[in-house]
């Protein structure tokens, strides 16, 4: 483990909502909620900090968001514009280093151990990046600085919005022990609930468990939990991080009970997935179906094929096979999704070079 590395994790604050509030003065200081139509079956994509005070959060049904925040401003958002702004932020990062690993449009890891500015302090670099983003783009960001990605990621969320948290090696143990377990990166809702049942509520509680017991309870994830809570991680910032899956999903305006309507959605998804796979020159071997019923119970089922696929028909047929094995017709479906994973590059063979 190299504790001399200098890693920064930059996370934009309420990114989509902040872009909208920047561009539209009438939204500033007001509870702005971006997502589906509140009169239909939409889901909240993100919201401003003003809306979060009312208990609104991402992935919440918009109808529920209306009940919590009836004075909220609901808009659909503009993903293409957010991508443009994300590119502008990425360009700022590149003034400091080429070792940038994006996690999404609004967050990224930067390795500034060696950097273009010749600055020795990662803390000063992080502050400079935050100031530059705000000065040039009018947006705030939060930053975490440490010697590995895991700690930097947690640290960036520690003092939001516009926060900066630095965790040097000598303070890592105390910092990780103090963190609530559901704030650990990679610990989702289901895992957190299981941990709470086992008496694990903080990093300190987790650290008391042996490696064997964590592996027994959490399998492969337990191996990483044991090391992460001890600040042990050798994961490098990877500027060439591969996309691991391509998928689409939709929430229906009204619950669906007819199988043909679900198949129709799968056909649309398969076409969009094919287009995306062709664009990134990859094909996949595993197809995953996601179904959420009217009671919000959610199920996923996967099928790993013998051969790699990327065409719409093959993706659709695999999705329909999973659907037939999952959907009984006795329950109403609220959401359906289809994903192709286990990706690898497509190597085009038999190409003829003409001279």
C-alpha positions in Angstrom: 0.0 0.0 0.0 1.4 3.3 -1.1 0.5 6.0 1.5 2.6 8.6 -0.4 -0.1 8.9 -3.2 -2.2 12.1 -3.3 -5.7 11.4 -4.4 -8.5 13.9 -4.7 -12.2 13.1 -5.2 -14.3 16.0 -6.6 -18.1 15.7 -6.2 -20.3 18.5 -7.7 -23.0 19.7 -5.3 -26.5 18.8 -6.4 -25.1 19.0 -9.9 -28.1 19.0 -12.2 -30.1 21.3 -9.9 -27.2 23.7 -9.4 -26.8 24.0 -13.2 -30.5 24.9 -13.5 -30.3 27.4 -10.7 -27.3 29.0 -12.2 -28.9 29.3 -15.6 -32.4 30.3 -14.3 -32.4 33.0 -11.6 -36.0 32.3 -10.9 -35.1 28.8 -9.5 -32.4 30.1 -7.0 -33.1 29.7 -3.4 -36.2 27.6 -4.2 -36.8 23.8 -3.9 -36.1 22.6 -7.4 -36.8 18.9 -8.2 -35.6 17.3 -11.4 -37.2 14.2 -12.7 -40.4 12.8 -14.2 -43.8 14.4 -14.4 -45.3 14.7 -10.9 -48.7 14.0 -12.3 -47.5 10.7 -13.7 -45.3 7.9 -12.6 -41.9 9.7 -12.6 -39.0 9.4 -10.3 -36.8 12.1 -8.8 -33.4 12.3 -10.6 -31.9 14.9 -8.2 -33.0 18.0 -6.3 -31.6 21.2 -4.9 -30.5 21.5 -1.3 -33.7 23.6 -0.6 -35.8 20.6 -1.6 -33.7 18.1 0.4 -34.7 20.0 3.6 -38.2 18.7 3.0 -37.0 15.1 2.8 -37.0 14.8 -1.0 -34.2 12.7 -2.4 -33.1 10.9 -5.7 -35.0 7.8 -6.7 -38.1 8.9 -4.8 -41.4 8.8 -6.8 -42.3 12.3 -7.9 -45.8 11.8 -6.5 -44.3 11.3 -3.1 -42.0 14.3 -3.6 -45.0 16.5 -4.3 -46.6 15.4 -0.9 -43.3 16.2 0.9 -42.7 19.5 -0.9 -45.9 20.8 -2.6 -44.2 24.1 -3.2 -41.4 22.5 -5.2 -40.6 23.4 -8.7 -40.6 20.3 -10.9 -38.7 20.1 -14.2 -37.5 17.4 -16.6 -34.0 18.7 -16.9 -31.6 18.7 -19.9 -29.1 15.9 -19.9 -27.3 17.1 -23.0 -26.6 20.4 -21.3 -25.4 18.7 -18.2 -23.0 16.6 -20.3 -21.6 19.9 -21.8 -21.0 21.4 -18.4 -19.4 18.1 -17.2 -17.0 18.4 -20.1 -16.1 21.9 -19.0 -15.4 20.6 -15.5 -13.3 17.8 -16.9 -11.3 20.4 -18.9 -10.5 22.2 -15.7 -9.3 18.9 -14.1 -6.9 18.4 -17.0 -5.1 21.6 -16.2 -3.8 19.8 -13.1 -3.4 16.1 -14.2 -4.1 13.6 -16.9 -4.8 10.9 -14.3 -8.6 11.5 -14.1 -11.1 8.7 -13.4 -14.7 9.8 -13.9 -17.3 8.0 -11.9 -20.3 9.9 -13.5 -21.0 13.3 -15.0 -20.6 15.0 -11.6 -17.7 13.2 -9.8 -14.2 12.0 -10.5 -10.9 10.9 -8.9 -7.7 12.8 -9.6 -4.2 11.5 -8.9 -2.1 14.6 -8.3 0.9 12.9 -6.8 2.7 14.3 -9.9 0.8 17.2 -11.4 1.1 19.8 -14.1 1.2 22.7 -11.7 4.2 21.3 -9.8 2.3 21.8 -6.5 3.3 19.7 -3.5 0.1 20.0 -1.6 -3.0 18.1 -2.7 -5.0 20.2 -0.3 -4.0 23.4 -2.1 -4.7 21.8 -5.5 -8.2 20.7 -4.3 -9.0 24.2 -3.1 -7.7 25.7 -6.3 -9.9 23.4 -8.4 -12.9 24.3 -6.3 -12.3 28.0 -6.7 -11.7 27.6 -10.4 -14.9 25.7 -11.0 -16.8 28.3 -9.0 -15.1 31.3 -10.7 -15.5 30.0 -14.3 -18.7 28.0 -14.1 -20.5 29.4 -11.1 -20.9 25.9 -9.5 -19.8 24.6 -6.1 -18.1 21.3 -5.5 -17.0 19.3 -2.5 -13.6 17.6 -2.3 -12.0 14.8 -0.3 -8.2 14.4 -0.2 -6.3 11.3 1.0 -3.8 8.7 0.0 -6.4 6.3 -1.5 -9.6 6.4 -3.5 -11.9 4.9 -0.9 -11.1 7.4 1.8 -11.1 10.3 -0.6 -14.6 9.3 -1.8 -16.0 9.2 1.7 -14.2 12.4 2.7 -15.8 14.4 -0.2 -19.2 13.7 1.2 -18.2 14.6 4.8 -18.9 18.4 4.6 -21.3 19.1 1.8 -21.9 21.5 0.1 -18.7 23.3 -0.9 -16.7 21.3 1.7 -13.1 20.1 1.8 -12.0 17.2 4.0 -8.4 16.1 4.2 -7.5 12.7 5.7 -3.8 12.2 5.9 -2.4 8.7 6.6 -1.9 9.3 10.4 -5.6 10.3 10.8 -7.2 7.6 8.6 -7.8 5.1 11.3 -9.7 7.5 13.5 -11.6 9.0 10.6 -12.8 5.6 9.3 -13.8 4.4 12.7 -16.0 7.5 13.2 -18.0 7.1 9.9 -21.5 5.7 10.1 -21.5 2.4 8.2 -24.2 3.5 5.7 -21.8 6.3 4.6 -19.1 3.7 3.5 -18.8 3.7 -0.2 -20.2 0.5 -1.6 -22.5 -0.2 1.3 -26.0 0.1 -0.1 -29.3 0.1 1.7 -29.7 -3.7 1.9 -26.2 -4.3 3.1 -26.5 -1.5 5.7 -29.7 -3.0 7.1 -28.0 -6.4 7.4 -25.1 -4.8 9.2 -27.3 -3.0 11.6 -29.0 -6.3 12.5 -25.5 -7.7 13.2 -24.7 -4.7 15.4 -22.4 -2.9 12.9 -23.3 0.8 13.0 -20.0 2.5 12.5 -16.5 1.9 11.1 -15.4 1.1 14.6 -18.0 -1.7 14.9 -16.9 -3.1 11.5 -13.2 -3.0 12.5 -14.0 -5.3 15.4 -15.0 -8.1 13.1 -12.5 -10.7 11.8 -11.8 -11.1 8.1 -13.2 -14.6 8.2 -16.5 -13.5 9.8 -17.0 -10.7 7.3 -16.3 -13.0 4.4 -18.8 -15.5 5.9 -21.5 -12.9 6.2 -20.8 -10.8 3.1 -18.8 -13.1 0.8 -16.4 -11.2 -1.5 -17.6 -7.9 -0.3 -16.5 -8.9 3.2 -12.9 -9.2 2.0 -12.9 -5.6 0.8 -14.8 -4.3 3.9 -12.1 -5.7 6.1 -9.4 -3.9 4.2 -11.2 -0.6 3.5 -12.0 0.0 7.2 -8.3 -0.3 7.8 -7.5 2.2 5.1 -5.9 -0.5 2.9 -6.5 -0.1 -0.8 -4.2 -0.2 -3.8 -6.7 0.7 -6.4 -5.1 3.2 -8.8 -6.8 6.1 -10.5 -7.6 4.7 -13.9 -8.1 7.2 -16.7 -9.1 4.4 -19.1 -11.8 2.9 -16.9 -14.0 0.6 -19.0 -17.7 0.8 -19.1 -18.9 -2.5 -17.6 -22.6 -2.4 -18.7 -25.1 -0.7 -20.9 -28.8 -0.6 -19.9 -32.1 1.2 -20.1 -35.1 1.3 -17.8 -38.5 3.1 -17.6 -41.2 3.7 -15.0 -44.6 3.3 -16.6 -47.2 6.0 -16.4 -49.6 3.4 -15.1 -49.0 -0.1 -13.7 -48.7 -2.7 -16.5 -50.1 -6.2 -16.3 -50.0 -7.2 -20.0 -46.9 -9.2 -21.0 -46.9 -7.8 -24.6 -46.5 -4.3 -23.2 -43.5 -5.4 -21.2 -42.1 -7.1 -24.3 -42.6 -3.9 -26.3 -40.5 -2.0 -23.8 -37.8 -4.7 -24.0 -37.7 -4.3 -27.8 -37.2 -0.5 -27.4 -34.5 -1.0 -24.8 -32.7 -3.6 -26.9 -32.5 -1.2 -29.9 -31.1 1.6 -27.7 -28.6 -0.8 -26.1 -27.5 -2.1 -29.6 -26.8 1.5 -30.7 -24.8 2.3 -27.6 -22.8 -0.9 -27.8 -21.9 -0.2 -31.4 -20.8 3.3 -30.4 -18.4 2.0 -27.8 -17.4 -1.0 -30.0 -18.3 -3.6 -27.4 -20.5 -6.7 -27.0 -21.8 -8.5 -23.9 -22.4 -11.9 -22.7 -24.8 -11.3 -19.7 -28.3 -9.9 -19.9 -30.0 -8.6 -16.8 -33.7 -8.0 -16.4 -35.0 -5.7 -13.6 -38.6 -5.5 -12.6 -40.2 -3.4 -9.9 -43.8 -4.2 -9.0 -46.5 -1.9 -7.7 -45.6 -2.6 -4.1 -42.1 -1.4 -4.9 -40.6 -4.8 -4.5 -37.7 -5.1 -7.0 -36.2 -8.2 -8.6 -33.3 -8.8 -10.9 -32.7 -11.9 -13.0 -29.6 -12.5 -15.2 -28.8 -14.8 -18.0 -25.2 -15.5 -19.1 -25.0 -16.7 -22.7 -22.6 -18.9 -24.5 -21.7 -16.3 -27.1 -21.3 -12.5 -27.0 -24.1 -10.5 -28.5 -24.7 -6.8 -29.5 -27.7 -7.0 -31.9 -31.2 -5.9 -31.0 -32.8 -9.2 -31.8 -30.5 -11.3 -29.6 -30.7 -8.9 -26.7 -34.5 -8.8 -27.0 -34.8 -12.6 -27.1 -32.7 -13.0 -24.0 -34.7 -10.3 -22.2 -38.0 -12.1 -23.1 -36.6 -15.4 -21.9 -35.9 -13.7 -18.5 -39.3 -12.1 -18.5 -41.1 -15.4 -19.1 -39.2 -16.9 -16.2 -40.0 -14.0 -13.9 -43.4 -12.4 -14.7 -46.5 -14.4 -13.8 -49.1 -11.8 -14.9 -50.5 -11.8 -11.4 -48.8 -8.6 -10.3 -48.7 -5.1 -11.7 -45.4 -3.9 -13.0 -44.3 -0.3 -12.2 -40.8 -0.3 -13.7 -38.8 -2.5 -16.1 -35.2 -2.4 -17.1 -32.8 -4.3 -19.4 -29.0 -4.3 -19.2 -26.2 -6.0 -21.0 -23.0 -6.6 -19.0 -19.9 -8.7 -19.0 -18.7 -6.5 -21.9 -15.5 -6.8 -24.0 -14.3 -5.0 -27.1 -15.4 -6.2 -30.5 -12.5 -7.2 -32.7 -13.5 -7.0 -36.3 -12.0 -9.9 -38.2 -11.7 -10.6 -41.9 -11.2 -6.9 -42.8 -9.5 -6.5 -46.2 -6.8 -4.0 -46.6 -7.0 -2.4 -50.0 -3.8 -0.9 -51.4 
